[in-house]
């Protein structure tokens, strides 16, 4: 088991197919047992990135539905940093 800090660009790759998505998907598989940390702002940044791509035509409405998966993962899989680790 390893510990990873994911920024919003890495998290988006989990829910949208782009360069690096395969690596992020393997890293975030629950069976891998890694601890995944996010900054609190990451949740807002991911939603904004998906909405921006949907408005720009890069995401269909079905692709944007991945936000439901993100919300579930945010509640159950990611750890959120409230202050820098000591």
Protein Blocks (a to p, Z undefined) as FASTA:
>chain_A
ZZddddfklmmmmmpccehklmmmmmmpmklopacdddfklmmmmmmmmmmmmmnopacf
klmmmmmmmmmmmmmmpccdfbdcZZ
